[in-house]
Amino acid sequence: MRVVLYAEGIGELGGGGGLQPAPGSPLLDEMLGPAHVLVRRCLEAESRIPPKAIQFVSPLRIGARLAKGSDLLSRESLRRLLTFPLAERRPDLAVVLVDADGDLSRQKMLEGYVADVPLSHVIGVAIQEFESWLVADVAALSTALRPGFSQTPAPESLGRREAKGLLIGWVQEQSDDKAKQRELRREIAKHANLDTIAKRCGAFEDFRRALREVSVARS
Protein backbone atom coordinates (compact mmCIF):
# COMPACT_ATOMS: atom_id res chain seq x y z
CA MET A 1 0.00 0.00 0.00
CA ARG A 2 1.42 3.36 -1.07
CA VAL A 3 0.44 6.17 1.31
CA VAL A 4 0.94 9.93 1.07
CA LEU A 5 0.66 12.02 4.24
CA TYR A 6 -0.09 15.72 4.43
CA ALA A 7 0.20 17.46 7.80
CA GLU A 8 0.26 21.06 8.95
CA GLY A 9 3.86 21.27 10.14
CA ILE A 10 7.26 19.61 10.37
CA GLY A 11 6.43 18.46 13.90
CA GLU A 12 4.16 15.81 12.40
CA LEU A 13 6.36 15.13 9.39
CA GLY A 14 9.64 14.67 11.23
CA GLY A 15 12.53 15.14 8.85
CA GLY A 16 10.18 15.36 5.90
CA GLY A 17 10.30 19.13 5.87
CA GLY A 18 13.63 19.16 4.04
CA LEU A 19 14.61 17.94 0.60
CA GLN A 20 12.44 15.13 -0.67
CA PRO A 21 12.31 13.02 -3.81
CA ALA A 22 9.85 13.77 -6.60
CA PRO A 23 6.14 13.48 -5.76
CA GLY A 24 5.04 9.86 -5.63
CA SER A 25 8.57 8.53 -5.01
CA PRO A 26 9.25 6.45 -1.87
CA LEU A 27 10.35 8.25 1.29
CA LEU A 28 13.35 7.01 3.25
CA ASP A 29 12.75 5.97 6.87
CA GLU A 30 14.68 8.97 8.21
CA MET A 31 12.20 11.26 6.44
CA LEU A 32 9.26 9.88 8.41
CA GLY A 33 7.84 11.65 11.44
CA PRO A 34 5.57 10.68 14.34
CA ALA A 35 2.44 11.08 12.24
CA HIS A 36 3.79 8.57 9.70
CA VAL A 37 4.54 6.18 12.57
CA LEU A 38 1.02 6.41 14.01
CA VAL A 39 -0.61 6.01 10.60
CA ARG A 40 1.52 2.95 9.80
CA ARG A 41 0.77 1.37 13.18
CA CYS A 42 -2.96 1.93 12.75
CA LEU A 43 -2.91 0.39 9.27
CA GLU A 44 -0.91 -2.60 10.52
CA ALA A 45 -3.17 -3.16 13.51
CA GLU A 46 -6.43 -2.94 11.66
CA SER A 47 -5.66 -4.99 8.55
CA ARG A 48 -3.61 -7.84 7.19
CA ILE A 49 -1.22 -5.46 5.47
CA PRO A 50 2.33 -6.33 6.67
CA PRO A 51 4.54 -3.45 7.83
CA LYS A 52 6.96 -3.72 4.92
CA ALA A 53 4.07 -3.46 2.46
CA ILE A 54 3.17 0.04 3.69
CA GLN A 55 5.26 2.53 1.73
CA PHE A 56 5.05 6.28 2.33
CA VAL A 57 5.62 8.40 -0.74
CA SER A 58 6.61 12.00 -1.30
CA PRO A 59 3.67 14.42 -1.47
CA LEU A 60 2.68 16.81 -4.20
CA ARG A 61 3.83 20.40 -3.86
CA ILE A 62 2.22 23.81 -3.76
CA GLY A 63 4.35 25.43 -6.41
CA ALA A 64 7.89 24.41 -5.48
CA ARG A 65 7.33 23.92 -1.75
CA LEU A 66 5.77 21.32 0.51
CA ALA A 67 2.19 22.00 1.58
CA LYS A 68 1.64 23.01 5.19
CA GLY A 69 -0.60 25.02 7.46
CA SER A 70 -3.33 26.94 5.69
CA ASP A 71 -2.65 25.10 2.40
CA LEU A 72 -4.55 22.14 3.82
CA LEU A 73 -7.52 24.31 4.77
CA SER A 74 -7.99 25.67 1.26
CA ARG A 75 -10.49 23.82 -0.92
CA GLU A 76 -8.52 24.49 -4.10
CA SER A 77 -5.16 23.48 -2.62
CA LEU A 78 -6.46 20.39 -0.85
CA ARG A 79 -8.16 19.06 -3.96
CA ARG A 80 -5.00 19.68 -5.99
CA LEU A 81 -2.90 17.80 -3.43
CA LEU A 82 -5.12 14.73 -3.72
CA THR A 83 -4.96 14.68 -7.52
CA PHE A 84 -1.81 12.92 -8.76
CA PRO A 85 -1.72 13.43 -12.55
CA LEU A 86 0.65 10.53 -13.25
CA ALA A 87 -1.00 7.15 -12.63
CA GLU A 88 2.33 5.42 -11.97
CA ARG A 89 3.08 7.83 -9.11
CA ARG A 90 -0.41 7.85 -7.64
CA PRO A 91 -0.65 6.50 -4.06
CA ASP A 92 -3.33 4.10 -2.88
CA LEU A 93 -4.27 6.29 0.07
CA ALA A 94 -3.93 9.95 1.03
CA VAL A 95 -3.97 10.92 4.71
CA VAL A 96 -4.57 14.53 5.68
CA LEU A 97 -3.89 15.50 9.29
CA VAL A 98 -4.70 18.97 10.61
CA ASP A 99 -5.32 20.65 13.96
CA ALA A 100 -8.79 21.80 15.01
CA ASP A 101 -7.42 24.99 16.60
CA GLY A 102 -10.78 25.56 18.27
CA ASP A 103 -12.83 24.99 15.09
CA LEU A 104 -14.97 21.89 15.66
CA SER A 105 -16.53 22.24 12.20
CA ARG A 106 -13.20 21.74 10.43
CA GLN A 107 -13.58 17.98 9.91
CA LYS A 108 -16.92 18.31 8.13
CA MET A 109 -15.66 21.24 6.08
CA LEU A 110 -12.58 19.42 4.78
CA GLU A 111 -14.43 16.20 4.07
CA GLY A 112 -16.91 18.23 2.03
CA TYR A 113 -14.10 19.78 0.02
CA VAL A 114 -12.84 16.42 -1.23
CA ALA A 115 -15.92 14.20 -1.06
CA ASP A 116 -15.86 13.56 -4.82
CA VAL A 117 -12.07 13.13 -5.19
CA PRO A 118 -11.44 9.60 -6.58
CA LEU A 119 -8.26 8.95 -4.60
CA SER A 120 -9.01 7.06 -1.39
CA HIS A 121 -8.44 9.45 1.50
CA VAL A 122 -8.77 9.86 5.26
CA ILE A 123 -8.90 13.21 7.04
CA GLY A 124 -7.96 13.48 10.70
CA VAL A 125 -8.58 16.58 12.81
CA ALA A 126 -6.82 16.56 16.19
CA ILE A 127 -8.32 18.48 19.12
CA GLN A 128 -6.73 20.91 19.56
CA GLU A 129 -3.50 19.76 17.93
CA PHE A 130 -1.57 16.68 16.87
CA GLU A 131 0.62 16.85 19.98
CA SER A 132 -2.41 16.02 22.13
CA TRP A 133 -2.14 12.48 20.75
CA LEU A 134 1.57 12.26 21.61
CA VAL A 135 1.07 13.35 25.23
CA ALA A 136 -1.85 10.99 25.88
CA ASP A 137 0.10 7.88 26.94
CA VAL A 138 2.18 8.43 30.08
CA ALA A 139 3.91 5.06 29.71
CA ALA A 140 5.15 6.00 26.23
CA LEU A 141 6.44 9.35 27.50
CA SER A 142 8.29 7.58 30.31
CA THR A 143 9.84 5.09 27.89
CA ALA A 144 10.83 7.55 25.17
CA LEU A 145 11.85 10.54 27.30
CA ARG A 146 12.46 9.80 30.98
CA PRO A 147 10.91 7.69 33.76
CA GLY A 148 8.47 9.20 36.20
CA PHE A 149 5.89 11.00 34.10
CA SER A 150 2.67 11.51 36.05
CA GLN A 151 -0.70 11.41 34.34
CA THR A 152 -1.08 14.29 31.92
CA PRO A 153 -4.25 16.41 31.82
CA ALA A 154 -7.06 15.22 29.56
CA PRO A 155 -5.43 16.02 26.19
CA GLU A 156 -8.56 17.30 24.50
CA SER A 157 -9.30 19.63 27.42
CA LEU A 158 -6.07 21.54 26.82
CA GLY A 159 -6.23 24.90 25.09
CA ARG A 160 -4.64 25.78 21.78
CA ARG A 161 -0.87 25.16 21.74
CA GLU A 162 -0.85 23.78 25.31
CA ALA A 163 -0.10 20.18 24.30
CA LYS A 164 2.44 21.46 21.77
CA GLY A 165 4.12 23.56 24.46
CA LEU A 166 4.27 20.67 26.92
CA LEU A 167 5.81 18.31 24.39
CA ILE A 168 8.33 20.85 23.13
CA GLY A 169 9.48 21.51 26.70
CA TRP A 170 9.81 17.83 27.56
CA VAL A 171 11.74 17.03 24.40
CA GLN A 172 14.06 20.01 24.81
CA GLU A 173 14.88 18.82 28.33
CA GLN A 174 16.40 15.72 26.75
CA SER A 175 18.36 17.31 23.93
CA ASP A 176 19.14 20.61 22.21
CA ASP A 177 19.81 18.77 18.95
CA LYS A 178 16.97 19.14 16.44
CA ALA A 179 17.58 15.74 14.87
CA LYS A 180 17.51 14.08 18.29
CA GLN A 181 14.29 15.92 19.15
CA ARG A 182 12.67 14.61 15.97
CA GLU A 183 13.78 11.10 16.89
CA LEU A 184 12.32 11.43 20.39
CA ARG A 185 8.94 12.39 18.93
CA ARG A 186 9.08 9.33 16.69
CA GLU A 187 9.96 7.17 19.69
CA ILE A 188 6.86 8.39 21.54
CA ALA A 189 4.73 7.45 18.53
CA LYS A 190 6.42 4.03 18.33
CA HIS A 191 5.78 3.20 21.99
CA ALA A 192 2.34 4.79 22.43
CA ASN A 193 -0.53 2.41 23.12
CA LEU A 194 -3.09 3.11 20.42
CA ASP A 195 -5.99 2.11 22.67
CA THR A 196 -4.79 4.51 25.37
CA ILE A 197 -4.64 7.39 22.89
CA ALA A 198 -8.10 6.48 21.61
CA LYS A 199 -9.59 6.40 25.11
CA ARG A 200 -8.18 9.81 25.97
CA CYS A 201 -8.60 11.45 22.55
CA GLY A 202 -11.91 10.91 20.79
CA ALA A 203 -10.59 12.56 17.63
CA PHE A 204 -7.86 9.93 17.39
CA GLU A 205 -10.41 7.15 17.75
CA ASP A 206 -12.40 8.67 14.87
CA PHE A 207 -9.21 8.89 12.81
CA ARG A 208 -8.24 5.30 13.63
CA ARG A 209 -11.72 4.08 12.72
CA ALA A 210 -11.52 5.78 9.33
CA LEU A 211 -8.12 4.19 8.67
CA ARG A 212 -9.54 0.84 9.74
CA GLU A 213 -12.37 1.10 7.22
CA VAL A 214 -9.96 1.93 4.42
CA SER A 215 -7.43 -0.77 5.28
CA VAL A 216 -10.02 -3.52 5.75
CA ALA A 217 -11.53 -2.66 2.38
CA ARG A 218 -8.10 -3.19 0.75
CA SER A 219 -7.02 -6.32 2.67
Buried (B, 14 or more C-beta within 10 A) or exposed (E): BBBBBBBBBBBBBBBBBEEBEEBBEEBEEEBBBBBBBBBBBBBBBBBEBEEEEBEBBBBBBBEEEBBBEEBBBBEEBBEBBBBBEEEEBBBBBBBBBBBBBEBEEBBEEBBEBBEEBEBBBBBBBBBBBBBBBBBBBBEBBBBBBEEEBEEBEEBBEBEEBBBBBBBBEBBEEBBEEEEEBBBBBBBBBBBBEBEBBBEBBEBBBBBBBBBBEBBEEEE
